[in-house]
Amino acid sequence: MNGQEGGNSEIEVDARLSIFLVREITKRILMLGTEVDDQSILRRKLGKELHPKPNRKASCRVCLGEKLYGFYSHVTKATHGYLLHPSIPQCNADTLVCDVATGTGTWLVDLAKDLPSSALHGFDVNISQVPPKEWLPSNVSFGTLDIFKPIPENLVGKYDVVHVQLLLCVVQDHELQSVIQRLYKLLKPGGCLQWQEIDFDGAKFHKAHESLSDEKLRGLMAYQRNLGSKDPRLNPKWVDSLADAFREADLDVIGDDRKHSTGTYMPIVTDIALMSFYEMSAQMELGPGNEFRRVIQEAADEVAKAKRGVAMTVEYHIVVGQKKA
């Protein structure tokens, strides 16, 4: 065990404090409007360039979407009970941990509470969303790294643990194995790669009362799946087969967990799902993107009308692979 499990009281407090922010951020996103007839207007509101295909030179997440990255970390810890999987060997002062595609750096900063003596390094293609170094724990630092490019020689074989999450909308099916191979290169012999993702194909729907309607929420999920059948970027299939991809990369799979959030976390997961769908819409052409945002808005209105008594949970999938010593 790593000592990363512990009680959930702190997580639950963090989540309760975050609920208002999650809802407000989601409302602000959806208030951007479903009818956008000028791409420059949408660009200014989202704070990023729009592309029919993802721009690998820039961060994959819209600016407000980044703010939900931390809430995702809280929810996954509450759901699974850990930040680092208990199958990962005991960490100590000499342990080097790397968080790739770190986003806001929230996962790494949270981990610093459990591993105050270990060196924790976060990387992303753009680290503008991480806090100022003056506000970071002394053992946390950040730098730039592009997982679609060769790993720099000074990072090869450096880390005991490599963590990555939320690349569902970034890595396409045909790119998965090459990305895993690059992450593999970061590991020391015997080191572990932990990858956690959302699996929308495992979505479940919940109602506090049978009288409530979840028609629009179910319709949103069906709409997204239909889009994915036409554009693989919007519904990649690799999440479900991630463990097999690890084995193909010569990693021994030592952990493979799948869980759904329950209880008071379900409305938060619904907010995260709505935001994820909105981010998908931002990568689409304006016409289809506007239609997708209309469907998202209808689902959000249904959730609000039910006073958050309807929810959608997605499967949180965590796979851990160990490099041979």
C-alpha positions as CSV (number, residue, x, y, z in Angstrom):
1,M,0.0,0.0,0.0
2,N,1.2,3.6,-0.7
3,G,-0.5,5.5,2.1
4,Q,-2.4,7.3,-0.7
5,E,-5.8,5.8,0.2
6,G,-6.8,7.0,3.7
7,G,-10.2,8.4,4.5
8,N,-12.4,10.3,2.2
9,S,-13.4,13.2,4.6
10,E,-11.0,15.7,3.0
11,I,-12.0,14.7,-0.5
12,E,-15.7,15.1,0.4
13,V,-15.1,18.5,1.8
14,D,-13.1,19.5,-1.3
15,A,-15.9,18.2,-3.5
16,R,-18.6,20.1,-1.6
17,L,-16.7,23.3,-1.8
18,S,-16.2,22.6,-5.6
19,I,-19.8,21.9,-6.4
20,F,-20.8,25.6,-6.7
21,L,-17.8,26.3,-8.9
22,V,-18.5,23.4,-11.2
23,R,-22.1,24.5,-11.7
24,E,-21.1,28.1,-12.4
25,I,-18.4,27.1,-14.8
26,T,-20.7,24.8,-16.7
27,K,-23.4,27.6,-16.8
28,R,-20.8,30.1,-18.2
29,I,-19.8,27.6,-20.8
30,L,-23.3,26.9,-22.0
31,M,-24.2,30.6,-21.9
32,L,-21.7,31.1,-24.7
33,G,-24.7,30.2,-26.8
34,T,-25.7,27.6,-29.3
35,E,-26.0,29.9,-32.3
36,V,-22.6,31.1,-33.4
37,D,-22.3,32.5,-36.9
38,D,-18.9,34.1,-36.6
39,Q,-15.9,31.9,-35.9
40,S,-13.9,34.9,-34.5
41,I,-16.6,35.5,-31.9
42,L,-16.4,32.0,-30.6
43,R,-12.6,32.1,-30.7
44,R,-12.6,35.2,-28.4
45,K,-15.1,33.6,-26.0
46,L,-13.2,30.3,-25.7
47,G,-9.8,31.9,-25.7
48,K,-8.4,29.4,-28.3
49,E,-8.2,28.8,-32.0
50,L,-10.8,26.5,-33.5
51,H,-9.9,23.7,-35.9
52,P,-11.8,21.0,-37.7
53,K,-9.1,18.7,-36.4
54,P,-7.3,19.1,-33.0
55,N,-4.3,21.4,-32.9
56,R,-1.5,19.4,-31.4
57,K,0.6,22.5,-31.0
58,A,-1.8,23.9,-28.4
59,S,-3.5,22.7,-25.3
60,C,-6.3,20.3,-26.1
61,R,-8.7,21.8,-23.5
62,V,-10.6,25.0,-23.7
63,C,-9.6,27.6,-21.0
64,L,-12.7,27.1,-18.8
65,G,-12.6,23.4,-19.4
66,E,-9.2,23.3,-17.7
67,K,-10.9,24.4,-14.5
68,L,-12.8,21.2,-14.4
69,Y,-9.6,19.1,-14.6
70,G,-9.1,19.5,-10.8
71,F,-12.6,18.4,-10.0
72,Y,-12.1,15.3,-12.1
73,S,-9.1,14.4,-9.9
74,H,-11.2,14.9,-6.7
75,V,-14.0,12.7,-8.1
76,T,-11.7,9.9,-9.2
77,K,-10.0,9.8,-5.9
78,A,-13.3,9.7,-4.1
79,T,-14.5,6.9,-6.5
80,H,-11.4,4.7,-6.4
81,G,-10.0,5.7,-3.0
82,Y,-6.5,6.6,-4.2
83,L,-4.4,8.9,-6.3
84,L,-1.7,6.2,-7.0
85,H,-3.0,2.7,-7.5
86,P,-2.2,0.5,-4.5
87,S,-0.4,-2.0,-6.8
88,I,2.4,0.5,-7.4
89,P,5.4,-0.2,-5.2
90,Q,6.0,1.9,-2.0
91,C,7.1,5.4,-2.8
92,N,9.9,7.0,-0.8
93,A,12.2,10.1,-0.8
94,D,14.1,8.8,-3.8
95,T,11.0,8.2,-5.9
96,L,10.6,10.3,-9.1
97,V,7.0,10.8,-10.3
98,C,6.1,12.3,-13.6
99,D,2.6,13.6,-14.6
100,V,2.2,13.9,-18.3
101,A,-0.6,16.1,-19.8
102,T,-0.7,17.6,-16.4
103,G,-3.2,20.4,-17.3
104,T,-3.7,22.5,-14.2
105,G,-1.3,20.3,-12.2
106,T,-4.0,19.5,-9.7
107,W,-3.3,15.8,-9.6
108,L,0.4,16.4,-8.9
109,V,-0.2,19.1,-6.2
110,D,-2.7,16.7,-4.5
111,L,-0.2,13.9,-4.6
112,A,2.4,16.2,-2.9
113,K,0.3,15.9,0.3
114,D,0.9,12.2,0.3
115,L,4.5,12.2,-1.0
116,P,6.1,15.4,0.5
117,S,9.6,14.1,0.1
118,S,9.4,12.7,-3.5
119,A,10.3,14.7,-6.5
120,L,7.1,15.4,-8.6
121,H,7.5,16.7,-12.2
122,G,4.5,17.7,-14.3
123,F,4.6,18.1,-18.1
124,D,2.3,19.4,-20.8
125,V,2.6,21.0,-24.2
126,N,1.5,24.2,-22.6
127,I,1.9,24.8,-18.8
128,S,0.1,28.2,-18.7
129,Q,-2.7,26.7,-16.6
130,V,-0.5,25.6,-13.6
131,P,-0.1,27.8,-10.5
132,P,2.8,30.2,-10.1
133,K,5.9,28.4,-8.7
134,E,5.7,30.5,-5.6
135,W,2.4,28.8,-4.7
136,L,3.5,25.2,-5.4
137,P,4.8,22.7,-2.9
138,S,8.6,22.7,-2.8
139,N,8.8,19.2,-4.4
140,V,6.6,20.0,-7.4
141,S,7.9,21.5,-10.7
142,F,6.5,21.8,-14.2
143,G,8.0,21.8,-17.7
144,T,6.9,21.3,-21.4
145,L,6.7,18.0,-23.2
146,D,4.8,17.0,-26.3
147,I,3.8,13.3,-26.3
148,F,3.5,13.3,-30.1
149,K,7.2,14.0,-30.4
150,P,10.3,11.9,-29.4
151,I,11.1,11.9,-25.6
152,P,14.2,14.1,-24.9
153,E,17.2,12.1,-24.0
154,N,17.5,13.6,-20.5
155,L,14.1,12.2,-19.6
156,V,14.6,8.7,-20.9
157,G,14.5,6.0,-18.2
158,K,14.2,8.7,-15.4
159,Y,11.0,8.0,-13.6
160,D,9.7,5.4,-11.2
161,V,6.1,6.4,-11.8
162,V,4.5,8.0,-14.9
163,H,0.9,9.2,-14.6
164,V,-1.4,10.3,-17.4
165,Q,-5.1,11.1,-17.6
166,L,-7.9,12.6,-19.8
167,L,-6.4,12.1,-23.2
168,L,-9.7,10.7,-24.6
169,C,-10.2,13.6,-27.0
170,V,-6.5,14.0,-27.9
171,V,-5.2,10.5,-28.8
172,Q,-6.8,8.8,-31.7
173,D,-7.1,5.0,-32.0
174,H,-4.2,4.7,-34.4
175,E,-1.9,6.8,-32.3
176,L,-2.4,5.0,-28.9
177,Q,0.5,2.5,-29.2
178,S,3.0,5.1,-30.2
179,V,2.0,7.3,-27.3
180,I,2.3,4.4,-24.9
181,Q,5.8,3.7,-26.3
182,R,6.9,7.2,-25.6
183,L,5.6,7.1,-22.1
184,Y,7.3,3.7,-21.7
185,K,10.6,5.4,-22.5
186,L,10.2,7.7,-19.5
187,L,10.1,4.8,-17.1
188,K,13.0,3.2,-15.2
189,P,13.3,-0.6,-15.3
190,G,10.6,-1.7,-12.9
191,G,8.8,1.6,-13.1
192,C,5.0,1.9,-13.4
193,L,2.7,3.7,-15.9
194,Q,-0.8,4.7,-14.5
195,W,-3.3,5.8,-17.0
196,Q,-6.8,6.9,-16.1
197,E,-9.7,7.8,-18.4
198,I,-13.4,8.4,-18.8
199,D,-15.2,5.7,-20.7
200,F,-18.5,7.2,-22.1
201,D,-19.5,3.8,-23.6
202,G,-20.1,2.7,-20.0
203,A,-22.5,5.5,-19.2
204,K,-25.3,4.9,-16.7
205,F,-28.4,7.1,-16.1
206,H,-29.9,7.8,-12.7
207,K,-33.1,9.5,-11.4
208,A,-33.9,10.5,-7.8
209,H,-37.6,9.9,-8.6
210,E,-39.2,7.8,-11.3
211,S,-41.4,10.8,-12.2
212,L,-38.4,12.8,-13.4
213,S,-37.4,12.7,-17.1
214,D,-33.9,11.9,-18.3
215,E,-34.9,11.8,-22.0
216,K,-32.7,14.7,-23.0
217,L,-29.7,13.4,-21.1
218,R,-30.0,10.0,-22.8
219,G,-30.5,11.8,-26.1
220,L,-27.3,13.7,-25.6
221,M,-25.4,10.4,-25.1
222,A,-27.0,8.9,-28.2
223,Y,-26.2,12.0,-30.2
224,Q,-22.5,11.9,-29.1
225,R,-22.3,8.2,-30.1
226,N,-23.8,8.9,-33.5
227,L,-21.3,11.7,-34.0
228,G,-18.5,9.3,-33.0
229,S,-19.6,6.8,-35.7
230,K,-19.0,9.5,-38.3
231,D,-15.9,11.1,-36.7
232,P,-13.6,8.7,-34.7
233,R,-12.0,11.6,-32.9
234,L,-15.3,12.1,-31.0
235,N,-15.6,8.5,-29.8
236,P,-12.3,6.7,-29.8
237,K,-12.5,3.0,-28.9
238,W,-9.1,2.5,-27.2
239,V,-10.2,3.3,-23.7
240,D,-12.0,-0.1,-23.3
241,S,-8.9,-1.9,-24.6
242,L,-6.2,0.1,-22.8
243,A,-5.0,-2.9,-20.8
244,D,-4.4,-4.9,-24.0
245,A,-2.5,-2.0,-25.4
246,F,-0.3,-1.9,-22.3
247,R,0.5,-5.7,-22.8
248,E,1.3,-5.0,-26.5
249,A,3.8,-2.4,-25.4
250,D,5.5,-5.1,-23.1
251,L,4.1,-3.7,-19.9
252,D,2.9,-6.1,-17.2
253,V,-0.7,-5.1,-16.2
254,I,-0.8,-5.0,-12.4
255,G,-4.0,-2.9,-12.0
256,D,-7.2,-2.6,-14.0
257,D,-10.0,-0.8,-12.2
258,R,-13.4,0.3,-13.5
259,K,-15.9,2.1,-11.3
260,H,-18.8,4.5,-11.4
261,S,-19.3,7.4,-9.0
262,T,-22.3,7.2,-6.7
263,G,-24.4,9.3,-4.4
264,T,-23.7,13.0,-4.1
265,Y,-20.9,12.8,-6.6
266,M,-23.3,12.0,-9.5
267,P,-24.3,15.6,-10.2
268,I,-20.6,16.6,-10.3
269,V,-19.9,13.8,-12.8
270,T,-22.8,15.0,-14.9
271,D,-21.3,18.5,-15.0
272,I,-17.9,17.1,-16.0
273,A,-19.6,15.1,-18.8
274,L,-21.5,18.2,-20.1
275,M,-18.2,20.1,-20.1
276,S,-16.4,17.2,-21.9
277,F,-19.1,17.2,-24.6
278,Y,-18.8,21.0,-25.0
279,E,-15.0,20.6,-25.5
280,M,-15.7,18.0,-28.2
281,S,-18.1,20.5,-29.9
282,A,-15.3,23.2,-29.9
283,Q,-13.3,20.9,-32.2
284,M,-16.1,20.6,-34.8
285,E,-17.0,22.7,-37.7
286,L,-19.3,25.6,-36.7
287,G,-22.6,24.1,-38.1
288,P,-22.4,20.7,-36.5
289,G,-20.8,22.2,-33.5
290,N,-23.7,24.6,-33.0
291,E,-26.2,21.7,-33.3
292,F,-24.2,19.6,-30.7
293,R,-24.2,22.6,-28.3
294,R,-28.0,22.9,-28.7
295,V,-28.4,19.2,-27.7
296,I,-26.0,19.8,-24.7
297,Q,-28.1,22.8,-23.7
298,E,-31.3,20.8,-23.7
299,A,-29.7,18.2,-21.5
300,A,-28.4,20.9,-19.1
301,D,-31.9,22.5,-18.9
302,E,-33.4,19.1,-18.1
303,V,-30.9,18.5,-15.3
304,A,-31.7,22.0,-13.9
305,K,-35.5,21.5,-14.2
306,A,-35.2,18.3,-12.2
307,K,-33.2,20.2,-9.5
308,R,-30.3,18.0,-10.3
309,G,-32.4,14.9,-9.6
310,V,-31.3,13.3,-12.9
311,A,-27.7,12.4,-13.6
312,M,-25.3,10.5,-15.9
313,T,-22.3,8.7,-14.6
314,V,-19.4,7.5,-16.7
315,E,-17.0,4.7,-16.0
316,Y,-13.7,5.8,-14.6
317,H,-11.1,3.4,-15.9
318,I,-7.6,3.1,-14.4
319,V,-4.9,0.8,-15.8
320,V,-1.4,0.3,-14.3
321,G,1.4,-1.3,-16.2
322,Q,4.9,-2.2,-14.9
323,K,8.0,-2.1,-17.0
324,K,10.1,-5.2,-16.7
325,A,13.1,-4.8,-14.3
